[in-house]
């Protein structure tokens, strides 16, 4: 029984898998945040361009 417990304590493969999972989750959150920010910035640029085109065509 002690041998089984010693093997369990020394086994770090589960901890490594959890660490890789956390790293993947953090990278995903960073990518989603960056894509959302970029999308909002592009949307604002296109809205401004659309407003300028509509203003000039309405004159």
PDB file of N, H, CA, C and O in Angstrom:
ATOM      1  N   UNK A   1       0.830  -1.189   0.000  1.00  0.00           N
ATOM      2  CA  UNK A   1       0.000   0.000   0.000  1.00  0.00           C
ATOM      3  C   UNK A   1       0.881   1.262   0.000  1.00  0.00           C
ATOM      4  O   UNK A   1       0.580   2.231  -0.697  1.00  0.00           O
ATOM      5  N   UNK A   2       1.954   1.243   0.773  1.00  0.00           N
ATOM      6  H   UNK A   2       2.199   0.456   1.339  1.00  0.00           H
ATOM      7  CA  UNK A   2       2.862   2.384   0.815  1.00  0.00           C
ATOM      8  C   UNK A   2       3.499   2.620  -0.548  1.00  0.00           C
ATOM      9  O   UNK A   2       3.706   3.765  -0.948  1.00  0.00           O
ATOM     10  N   UNK A   3       3.811   1.538  -1.266  1.00  0.00           N
ATOM     11  H   UNK A   3       3.643   0.607  -0.941  1.00  0.00           H
ATOM     12  CA  UNK A   3       4.396   1.647  -2.598  1.00  0.00           C
ATOM     13  C   UNK A   3       3.428   2.346  -3.557  1.00  0.00           C
ATOM     14  O   UNK A   3       3.838   3.182  -4.362  1.00  0.00           O
ATOM     15  N   UNK A   4       2.167   2.004  -3.467  1.00  0.00           N
ATOM     16  H   UNK A   4       1.834   1.324  -2.813  1.00  0.00           H
ATOM     17  CA  UNK A   4       1.148   2.619  -4.324  1.00  0.00           C
ATOM     18  C   UNK A   4       1.031   4.111  -4.021  1.00  0.00           C
ATOM     19  O   UNK A   4       0.937   4.932  -4.935  1.00  0.00           O
ATOM     20  N   UNK A   5       1.037   4.453  -2.742  1.00  0.00           N
ATOM     21  H   UNK A   5       1.113   3.787  -2.000  1.00  0.00           H
ATOM     22  CA  UNK A   5       0.945   5.857  -2.341  1.00  0.00           C
ATOM     23  C   UNK A   5       2.179   6.638  -2.805  1.00  0.00           C
ATOM     24  O   UNK A   5       2.050   7.763  -3.287  1.00  0.00           O
ATOM     25  N   UNK A   6       3.360   6.057  -2.667  1.00  0.00           N
ATOM     26  H   UNK A   6       3.465   5.143  -2.276  1.00  0.00           H
ATOM     27  CA  UNK A   6       4.595   6.709  -3.126  1.00  0.00           C
ATOM     28  C   UNK A   6       4.570   6.956  -4.632  1.00  0.00           C
ATOM     29  O   UNK A   6       4.993   8.013  -5.101  1.00  0.00           O
ATOM     30  N   UNK A   7       4.073   5.977  -5.382  1.00  0.00           N
ATOM     31  H   UNK A   7       3.730   5.119  -5.000  1.00  0.00           H
ATOM     32  CA  UNK A   7       3.973   6.154  -6.847  1.00  0.00           C
ATOM     33  C   UNK A   7       2.996   7.274  -7.185  1.00  0.00           C
ATOM     34  O   UNK A   7       3.240   8.067  -8.093  1.00  0.00           O
ATOM     35  N   UNK A   8       1.887   7.334  -6.447  1.00  0.00           N
ATOM     36  H   UNK A   8       1.688   6.689  -5.709  1.00  0.00           H
ATOM     37  CA  UNK A   8       0.877   8.366  -6.693  1.00  0.00           C
ATOM     38  C   UNK A   8       1.444   9.759  -6.419  1.00  0.00           C
ATOM     39  O   UNK A   8       1.187  10.693  -7.179  1.00  0.00           O
ATOM     40  N   UNK A   9       2.208   9.900  -5.346  1.00  0.00           N
ATOM     41  H   UNK A   9       2.417   9.141  -4.729  1.00  0.00           H
ATOM     42  CA  UNK A   9       2.777  11.197  -4.978  1.00  0.00           C
ATOM     43  C   UNK A   9       3.817  11.634  -6.006  1.00  0.00           C
ATOM     44  O   UNK A   9       3.907  12.819  -6.329  1.00  0.00           O
ATOM     45  N   UNK A  10       4.603  10.691  -6.523  1.00  0.00           N
ATOM     46  H   UNK A  10       4.531   9.729  -6.262  1.00  0.00           H
ATOM     47  CA  UNK A  10       5.665  11.031  -7.472  1.00  0.00           C
ATOM     48  C   UNK A  10       5.156  11.235  -8.892  1.00  0.00           C
ATOM     49  O   UNK A  10       5.856  11.819  -9.719  1.00  0.00           O
ATOM     50  N   UNK A  11       3.954  10.765  -9.184  1.00  0.00           N
ATOM     51  H   UNK A  11       3.386  10.291  -8.511  1.00  0.00           H
ATOM     52  CA  UNK A  11       3.411  10.875 -10.547  1.00  0.00           C
ATOM     53  C   UNK A  11       2.961  12.310 -10.780  1.00  0.00           C
ATOM     54  O   UNK A  11       2.049  12.795 -10.111  1.00  0.00           O
ATOM     55  N   UNK A  12       3.603  12.993 -11.736  1.00  0.00           N
ATOM     56  H   UNK A  12       4.344  12.599 -12.280  1.00  0.00           H
ATOM     57  CA  UNK A  12       3.276  14.388 -12.034  1.00  0.00           C
ATOM     58  C   UNK A  12       2.591  14.555 -13.378  1.00  0.00           C
ATOM     59  O   UNK A  12       2.411  15.686 -13.830  1.00  0.00           O
ATOM     60  N   UNK A  13       2.209  13.481 -14.025  1.00  0.00           N
ATOM     61  H   UNK A  13       2.355  12.562 -13.658  1.00  0.00           H
ATOM     62  CA  UNK A  13       1.599  13.598 -15.351  1.00  0.00           C
ATOM     63  C   UNK A  13       0.246  14.297 -15.286  1.00  0.00           C
ATOM     64  O   UNK A  13      -0.108  15.039 -16.201  1.00  0.00           O
ATOM     65  N   UNK A  14      -0.508  14.070 -14.223  1.00  0.00           N
ATOM     66  H   UNK A  14      -0.220  13.467 -13.480  1.00  0.00           H
ATOM     67  CA  UNK A  14      -1.795  14.753 -14.080  1.00  0.00           C
ATOM     68  C   UNK A  14      -1.615  16.246 -13.891  1.00  0.00           C
ATOM     69  O   UNK A  14      -2.353  17.046 -14.466  1.00  0.00           O
ATOM     70  N   UNK A  15      -0.630  16.620 -13.083  1.00  0.00           N
ATOM     71  H   UNK A  15      -0.030  15.970 -12.617  1.00  0.00           H
ATOM     72  CA  UNK A  15      -0.358  18.039 -12.859  1.00  0.00           C
ATOM     73  C   UNK A  15       0.102  18.705 -14.148  1.00  0.00           C
ATOM     74  O   UNK A  15      -0.272  19.845 -14.425  1.00  0.00           O
ATOM     75  N   UNK A  16       0.904  18.008 -14.930  1.00  0.00           N
ATOM     76  H   UNK A  16       1.207  17.082 -14.705  1.00  0.00           H
ATOM     77  CA  UNK A  16       1.371  18.565 -16.196  1.00  0.00           C
ATOM     78  C   UNK A  16       0.205  18.780 -17.153  1.00  0.00           C
ATOM     79  O   UNK A  16       0.136  19.803 -17.835  1.00  0.00           O
ATOM     80  N   UNK A  17      -0.702  17.824 -17.201  1.00  0.00           N
ATOM     81  H   UNK A  17      -0.646  16.993 -16.647  1.00  0.00           H
ATOM     82  CA  UNK A  17      -1.871  17.965 -18.073  1.00  0.00           C
ATOM     83  C   UNK A  17      -2.727  19.157 -17.653  1.00  0.00           C
ATOM     84  O   UNK A  17      -3.237  19.890 -18.501  1.00  0.00           O
ATOM     85  N   UNK A  18      -2.882  19.344 -16.356  1.00  0.00           N
ATOM     86  H   UNK A  18      -2.468  18.749 -15.668  1.00  0.00           H
ATOM     87  CA  UNK A  18      -3.664  20.483 -15.864  1.00  0.00           C
ATOM     88  C   UNK A  18      -2.965  21.792 -16.216  1.00  0.00           C
ATOM     89  O   UNK A  18      -3.620  22.761 -16.602  1.00  0.00           O
ATOM     90  N   UNK A  19      -1.649  21.827 -16.087  1.00  0.00           N
ATOM     91  H   UNK A  19      -1.117  21.040 -15.774  1.00  0.00           H
ATOM     92  CA  UNK A  19      -0.907  23.043 -16.439  1.00  0.00           C
ATOM     93  C   UNK A  19      -1.058  23.368 -17.916  1.00  0.00           C
ATOM     94  O   UNK A  19      -1.268  24.525 -18.280  1.00  0.00           O
ATOM     95  N   UNK A  20      -0.952  22.360 -18.763  1.00  0.00           N
ATOM     96  H   UNK A  20      -0.781  21.420 -18.466  1.00  0.00           H
ATOM     97  CA  UNK A  20      -1.143  22.604 -20.200  1.00  0.00           C
ATOM     98  C   UNK A  20      -2.565  23.072 -20.487  1.00  0.00           C
ATOM     99  O   UNK A  20      -2.775  23.924 -21.352  1.00  0.00           O
ATOM    100  N   UNK A  21      -3.524  22.534 -19.784  1.00  0.00           N
ATOM    101  H   UNK A  21      -3.354  21.843 -19.082  1.00  0.00           H
ATOM    102  CA  UNK A  21      -4.908  22.974 -19.954  1.00  0.00           C
ATOM    103  C   UNK A  21      -5.091  24.430 -19.558  1.00  0.00           C
ATOM    104  O   UNK A  21      -5.783  25.185 -20.241  1.00  0.00           O
ATOM    105  N   UNK A  22      -4.471  24.818 -18.456  1.00  0.00           N
ATOM    106  H   UNK A  22      -3.909  24.204 -17.901  1.00  0.00           H
ATOM    107  CA  UNK A  22      -4.567  26.219 -18.016  1.00  0.00           C
ATOM    108  C   UNK A  22      -3.886  27.152 -18.999  1.00  0.00           C
ATOM    109  O   UNK A  22      -4.402  28.230 -19.295  1.00  0.00           O
ATOM    110  N   UNK A  23      -2.732  26.746 -19.507  1.00  0.00           N
ATOM    111  H   UNK A  23      -2.313  25.871 -19.266  1.00  0.00           H
ATOM    112  CA  UNK A  23      -2.037  27.572 -20.496  1.00  0.00           C
ATOM    113  C   UNK A  23      -2.892  27.729 -21.751  1.00  0.00           C
ATOM    114  O   UNK A  23      -3.007  28.828 -22.293  1.00  0.00           O
ATOM    115  N   UNK A  24      -3.487  26.640 -22.210  1.00  0.00           N
ATOM    116  H   UNK A  24      -3.394  25.747 -21.770  1.00  0.00           H
ATOM    117  CA  UNK A  24      -4.354  26.700 -23.399  1.00  0.00           C
ATOM    118  C   UNK A  24      -5.555  27.606 -23.148  1.00  0.00           C
ATOM    119  O   UNK A  24      -5.964  28.354 -24.037  1.00  0.00           O
ATOM    120  N   UNK A  25      -6.119  27.545 -21.954  1.00  0.00           N
ATOM    121  H   UNK A  25      -5.787  26.937 -21.232  1.00  0.00           H
ATOM    122  CA  UNK A  25      -7.263  28.396 -21.625  1.00  0.00           C
ATOM    123  C   UNK A  25      -6.860  29.874 -21.614  1.00  0.00           C
ATOM    124  O   UNK A  25      -7.598  30.719 -22.120  1.00  0.00           O
ATOM    125  N   UNK A  26      -5.703  30.184 -21.046  1.00  0.00           N
ATOM    126  H   UNK A  26      -5.104  29.497 -20.636  1.00  0.00           H
ATOM    127  CA  UNK A  26      -5.243  31.575 -21.012  1.00  0.00           C
ATOM    128  C   UNK A  26      -4.950  32.106 -22.413  1.00  0.00           C
ATOM    129  O   UNK A  26      -5.262  33.256 -22.724  1.00  0.00           O
ATOM    130  N   UNK A  27      -4.354  31.272 -23.252  1.00  0.00           N
ATOM    131  H   UNK A  27      -4.101  30.338 -22.999  1.00  0.00           H
ATOM    132  CA  UNK A  27      -4.096  31.687 -24.630  1.00  0.00           C
ATOM    133  C   UNK A  27      -5.412  31.927 -25.358  1.00  0.00           C
ATOM    134  O   UNK A  27      -5.533  32.885 -26.122  1.00  0.00           O
ATOM    135  N   UNK A  28      -6.396  31.069 -25.129  1.00  0.00           N
ATOM    136  H   UNK A  28      -6.298  30.291 -24.508  1.00  0.00           H
ATOM    137  CA  UNK A  28      -7.704  31.235 -25.771  1.00  0.00           C
ATOM    138  C   UNK A  28      -8.365  32.535 -25.342  1.00  0.00           C
ATOM    139  O   UNK A  28      -8.918  33.256 -26.172  1.00  0.00           O
ATOM    140  N   UNK A  29      -8.312  32.835 -24.056  1.00  0.00           N
ATOM    141  H   UNK A  29      -7.863  32.249 -23.381  1.00  0.00           H
ATOM    142  CA  UNK A  29      -8.904  34.081 -23.558  1.00  0.00           C
ATOM    143  C   UNK A  29      -8.200  35.289 -24.171  1.00  0.00           C
ATOM    144  O   UNK A  29      -8.851  36.267 -24.540  1.00  0.00           O
ATOM    145  N   UNK A  30      -6.873  35.226 -24.280  1.00  0.00           N
ATOM    146  H   UNK A  30      -6.344  34.433 -23.980  1.00  0.00           H
ATOM    147  CA  UNK A  30      -6.130  36.333 -24.875  1.00  0.00           C
ATOM    148  C   UNK A  30      -6.493  36.516 -26.350  1.00  0.00           C
ATOM    149  O   UNK A  30      -6.658  37.643 -26.818  1.00  0.00           O
ATOM    150  N   UNK A  31      -6.615  35.407 -27.078  1.00  0.00           N
ATOM    151  H   UNK A  31      -6.481  34.492 -26.698  1.00  0.00           H
ATOM    152  CA  UNK A  31      -6.984  35.502 -28.495  1.00  0.00           C
ATOM    153  C   UNK A  31      -8.395  36.049 -28.673  1.00  0.00           C
ATOM    154  O   UNK A  31      -8.632  36.881 -29.549  1.00  0.00           O
ATOM    155  N   UNK A  32      -9.318  35.596 -27.862  1.00  0.00           N
ATOM    156  H   UNK A  32      -9.126  34.920 -27.150  1.00  0.00           H
ATOM    157  CA  UNK A  32     -10.705  36.079 -27.955  1.00  0.00           C
ATOM    158  C   UNK A  32     -10.772  37.568 -27.627  1.00  0.00           C
ATOM    159  O   UNK A  32     -11.468  38.325 -28.302  1.00  0.00           O
ATOM    160  N   UNK A  33     -10.047  37.986 -26.589  1.00  0.00           N
ATOM    161  H   UNK A  33      -9.481  37.371 -26.040  1.00  0.00           H
ATOM    162  CA  UNK A  33     -10.035  39.398 -26.209  1.00  0.00           C
ATOM    163  C   UNK A  33      -9.434  40.252 -27.321  1.00  0.00           C
ATOM    164  O   UNK A  33      -9.967  41.308 -27.661  1.00  0.00           O
ATOM    165  N   UNK A  34      -8.324  39.787 -27.885  1.00  0.00           N
ATOM    166  H   UNK A  34      -7.890  38.929 -27.609  1.00  0.00           H
ATOM    167  CA  UNK A  34      -7.695  40.535 -28.975  1.00  0.00           C
ATOM    168  C   UNK A  34      -8.575  40.617 -30.204  1.00  0.00           C
ATOM    169  O   UNK A  34      -8.670  41.672 -30.831  1.00  0.00           O
ATOM    170  N   UNK A  35      -9.220  39.512 -30.556  1.00  0.00           N
ATOM    171  H   UNK A  35      -9.142  38.655 -30.047  1.00  0.00           H
ATOM    172  CA  UNK A  35     -10.092  39.511 -31.729  1.00  0.00           C
ATOM    173  C   UNK A  35     -11.305  40.417 -31.513  1.00  0.00           C
ATOM    174  O   UNK A  35     -11.738  41.104 -32.437  1.00  0.00           O
ATOM    175  N   UNK A  36     -11.842  40.421 -30.319  1.00  0.00           N
ATOM    176  H   UNK A  36     -11.490  39.863 -29.568  1.00  0.00           H
ATOM    177  CA  UNK A  36     -12.986  41.287 -30.016  1.00  0.00           C
ATOM    178  C   UNK A  36     -12.593  42.755 -30.097  1.00  0.00           C
ATOM    179  O   UNK A  36     -13.322  43.570 -30.661  1.00  0.00           O
ATOM    180  N   UNK A  37     -11.439  43.087 -29.531  1.00  0.00           N
ATOM    181  H   UNK A  37     -10.847  42.425 -29.073  1.00  0.00           H
ATOM    182  CA  UNK A  37     -10.963  44.469 -29.572  1.00  0.00           C
ATOM    183  C   UNK A  37     -10.704  44.912 -31.008  1.00  0.00           C
ATOM    184  O   UNK A  37     -11.093  46.010 -31.406  1.00  0.00           O
ATOM    185  N   UNK A  38     -10.054  44.061 -31.774  1.00  0.00           N
ATOM    186  H   UNK A  38      -9.738  43.169 -31.451  1.00  0.00           H
ATOM    187  CA  UNK A  38      -9.785  44.391 -33.173  1.00  0.00           C
ATOM    188  C   UNK A  38     -11.094  44.529 -33.955  1.00  0.00           C
ATOM    189  O   UNK A  38     -11.240  45.443 -34.767  1.00  0.00           O
ATOM    190  N   UNK A  39     -12.026  43.639 -33.715  1.00  0.00           N
ATOM    191  H   UNK A  39     -11.907  42.896 -33.055  1.00  0.00           H
ATOM    192  CA  UNK A  39     -13.317  43.705 -34.405  1.00  0.00           C
ATOM    193  C   UNK A  39     -14.065  44.987 -34.091  1.00  0.00           C
ATOM    194  O   UNK A  39     -14.652  45.601 -34.981  1.00  0.00           O
ATOM    195  N   UNK A  40     -14.047  45.394 -32.824  1.00  0.00           N
ATOM    196  H   UNK A  40     -13.570  44.895 -32.100  1.00  0.00           H
ATOM    197  CA  UNK A  40     -14.724  46.640 -32.444  1.00  0.00           C
ATOM    198  C   UNK A  40     -14.046  47.854 -33.081  1.00  0.00           C
ATOM    199  O   UNK A  40     -14.717  48.784 -33.528  1.00  0.00           O
ATOM    200  N   UNK A  41     -12.719  47.837 -33.120  1.00  0.00           N
ATOM    201  H   UNK A  41     -12.174  47.081 -32.758  1.00  0.00           H
ATOM    202  CA  UNK A  41     -11.991  48.951 -33.732  1.00  0.00           C
ATOM    203  C   UNK A  41     -12.292  49.036 -35.228  1.00  0.00           C
ATOM    204  O   UNK A  41     -12.506  50.126 -35.759  1.00  0.00           O
ATOM    205  N   UNK A  42     -12.309  47.892 -35.904  1.00  0.00           N
ATOM    206  H   UNK A  42     -12.135  47.006 -35.472  1.00  0.00           H
ATOM    207  CA  UNK A  42     -12.630  47.890 -37.333  1.00  0.00           C
ATOM    208  C   UNK A  42     -14.072  48.340 -37.580  1.00  0.00           C
ATOM    209  O   UNK A  42     -14.350  49.069 -38.532  1.00  0.00           O
ATOM    210  N   UNK A  43     -14.963  47.905 -36.730  1.00  0.00           N
ATOM    211  H   UNK A  43     -14.737  47.312 -35.956  1.00  0.00           H
ATOM    212  CA  UNK A  43     -16.363  48.306 -36.864  1.00  0.00           C
ATOM    213  C   UNK A  43     -16.502  49.819 -36.725  1.00  0.00           C
ATOM    214  O   UNK A  43     -17.249  50.450 -37.473  1.00  0.00           O
ATOM    215  N   UNK A  44     -15.783  50.395 -35.767  1.00  0.00           N
ATOM    216  H   UNK A  44     -15.177  49.882 -35.160  1.00  0.00           H
ATOM    217  CA  UNK A  44     -15.826  51.855 -35.599  1.00  0.00           C
ATOM    218  C   UNK A  44     -15.268  52.564 -36.829  1.00  0.00           C
ATOM    219  O   UNK A  44     -15.823  53.576 -37.258  1.00  0.00           O
ATOM    220  N   UNK A  45     -14.194  52.058 -37.396  1.00  0.00           N
ATOM    221  H   UNK A  45     -13.743  51.236 -37.047  1.00  0.00           H
ATOM    222  CA  UNK A  45     -13.605  52.670 -38.590  1.00  0.00           C
ATOM    223  C   UNK A  45     -14.581  52.622 -39.767  1.00  0.00           C
ATOM    224  O   UNK A  45     -14.754  53.611 -40.480  1.00  0.00           O
ATOM    225  N   UNK A  46     -15.206  51.480 -39.960  1.00  0.00           N
ATOM    226  H   UNK A  46     -15.065  50.677 -39.381  1.00  0.00           H
ATOM    227  CA  UNK A  46     -16.165  51.358 -41.060  1.00  0.00           C
ATOM    228  C   UNK A  46     -17.400  52.231 -40.834  1.00  0.00           C
ATOM    229  O   UNK A  46     -17.960  52.771 -41.788  1.00  0.00           O
ATOM    230  N   UNK A  47     -17.819  52.368 -39.595  1.00  0.00           N
ATOM    231  H   UNK A  47     -17.364  51.929 -38.820  1.00  0.00           H
ATOM    232  CA  UNK A  47     -18.949  53.257 -39.303  1.00  0.00           C
ATOM    233  C   UNK A  47     -18.602  54.711 -39.630  1.00  0.00           C
ATOM    234  O   UNK A  47     -19.412  55.435 -40.209  1.00  0.00           O
ATOM    235  N   UNK A  48     -17.388  55.130 -39.252  1.00  0.00           N
ATOM    236  H   UNK A  48     -16.730  54.542 -38.781  1.00  0.00           H
ATOM    237  CA  UNK A  48     -16.963  56.494 -39.556  1.00  0.00           C
ATOM    238  C   UNK A  48     -16.861  56.718 -41.060  1.00  0.00           C
ATOM    239  O   UNK A  48     -17.276  57.762 -41.563  1.00  0.00           O
ATOM    240  N   UNK A  49     -16.315  55.753 -41.771  1.00  0.00           N
ATOM    241  H   UNK A  49     -15.978  54.905 -41.363  1.00  0.00           H
ATOM    242  CA  UNK A  49     -16.208  55.854 -43.227  1.00  0.00           C
ATOM    243  C   UNK A  49     -17.590  55.910 -43.865  1.00  0.00           C
ATOM    244  O   UNK A  49     -17.822  56.688 -44.790  1.00  0.00           O
ATOM    245  N   UNK A  50     -18.490  55.098 -43.378  1.00  0.00           N
ATOM    246  H   UNK A  50     -18.302  54.466 -42.626  1.00  0.00           H
ATOM    247  CA  UNK A  50     -19.860  55.091 -43.900  1.00  0.00           C
ATOM    248  C   UNK A  50     -20.544  56.442 -43.661  1.00  0.00           C
ATOM    249  O   UNK A  50     -21.239  56.959 -44.535  1.00  0.00           O
ATOM    250  N   UNK A  51     -20.339  56.997 -42.478  1.00  0.00           N
ATOM    251  H   UNK A  51     -19.774  56.577 -41.768  1.00  0.00           H
ATOM    252  CA  UNK A  51     -20.932  58.309 -42.175  1.00  0.00           C
ATOM    253  C   UNK A  51     -20.387  59.383 -43.118  1.00  0.00           C
ATOM    254  O   UNK A  51     -21.141  60.226 -43.603  1.00  0.00           O
ATOM    255  N   UNK A  52     -19.066  59.351 -43.380  1.00  0.00           N
ATOM    256  H   UNK A  52     -18.453  58.665 -42.987  1.00  0.00           H
ATOM    257  CA  UNK A  52     -18.474  60.342 -44.283  1.00  0.00           C
ATOM    258  C   UNK A  52     -19.001  60.179 -45.707  1.00  0.00           C
ATOM    259  O   UNK A  52     -19.279  61.169 -46.384  1.00  0.00           O
ATOM    260  N   UNK A  53     -19.138  58.927 -46.163  1.00  0.00           N
ATOM    261  H   UNK A  53     -18.912  58.123 -45.613  1.00  0.00           H
ATOM    262  CA  UNK A  53     -19.653  58.703 -47.515  1.00  0.00           C
ATOM    263  C   UNK A  53     -21.107  59.122 -47.626  1.00  0.00           C
ATOM    264  O   UNK A  53     -21.511  59.695 -48.637  1.00  0.00           O
ATOM    265  N   UNK A  54     -21.898  58.845 -46.600  1.00  0.00           N
ATOM    266  H   UNK A  54     -21.570  58.379 -45.778  1.00  0.00           H
ATOM    267  CA  UNK A  54     -23.300  59.241 -46.627  1.00  0.00           C
ATOM    268  C   UNK A  54     -23.453  60.747 -46.570  1.00  0.00           C
ATOM    269  O   UNK A  54     -24.357  61.299 -47.198  1.00  0.00           O
ATOM    270  N   UNK A  55     -22.590  61.422 -45.831  1.00  0.00           N
ATOM    271  H   UNK A  55     -21.855  60.974 -45.321  1.00  0.00           H
ATOM    272  CA  UNK A  55     -22.652  62.880 -45.719  1.00  0.00           C
ATOM    273  C   UNK A  55     -22.302  63.510 -47.059  1.00  0.00           C
ATOM    274  O   UNK A  55     -22.963  64.457 -47.484  1.00  0.00           O
ATOM    275  N   UNK A  56     -21.273  62.998 -47.733  1.00  0.00           N
ATOM    276  H   UNK A  56     -20.736  62.228 -47.387  1.00  0.00           H
ATOM    277  CA  UNK A  56     -20.855  63.575 -49.007  1.00  0.00           C
ATOM    278  C   UNK A  56     -21.871  63.280 -50.110  1.00  0.00           C
ATOM    279  O   UNK A  56     -22.086  64.116 -50.987  1.00  0.00           O
ATOM    280  N   UNK A  57     -22.484  62.130 -50.077  1.00  0.00           N
ATOM    281  H   UNK A  57     -22.309  61.451 -49.364  1.00  0.00           H
ATOM    282  CA  UNK A  57     -23.438  61.802 -51.133  1.00  0.00           C
ATOM    283  C   UNK A  57     -24.773  62.523 -50.899  1.00  0.00           C
ATOM    284  O   UNK A  57     -25.555  62.676 -51.837  1.00  0.00           O
ATOM    285  N   UNK A  58     -25.039  62.956 -49.695  1.00  0.00           N
ATOM    286  H   UNK A  58     -24.403  62.831 -48.933  1.00  0.00           H
ATOM    287  CA  UNK A  58     -26.277  63.661 -49.396  1.00  0.00           C
ATOM    288  C   UNK A  58     -26.219  65.142 -49.716  1.00  0.00           C
ATOM    289  O   UNK A  58     -27.259  65.801 -49.744  1.00  0.00           O
ATOM    290  N   UNK A  59     -25.033  65.686 -49.958  1.00  0.00           N
ATOM    291  H   UNK A  59     -24.188  65.151 -49.935  1.00  0.00           H
ATOM    292  CA  UNK A  59     -24.885  67.136 -50.219  1.00  0.00           C
ATOM    293  C   UNK A  59     -25.331  67.482 -51.595  1.00  0.00           C
ATOM    294  O   UNK A  59     -25.278  68.648 -51.986  1.00  0.00           O
TER     295      UNK A  59
END
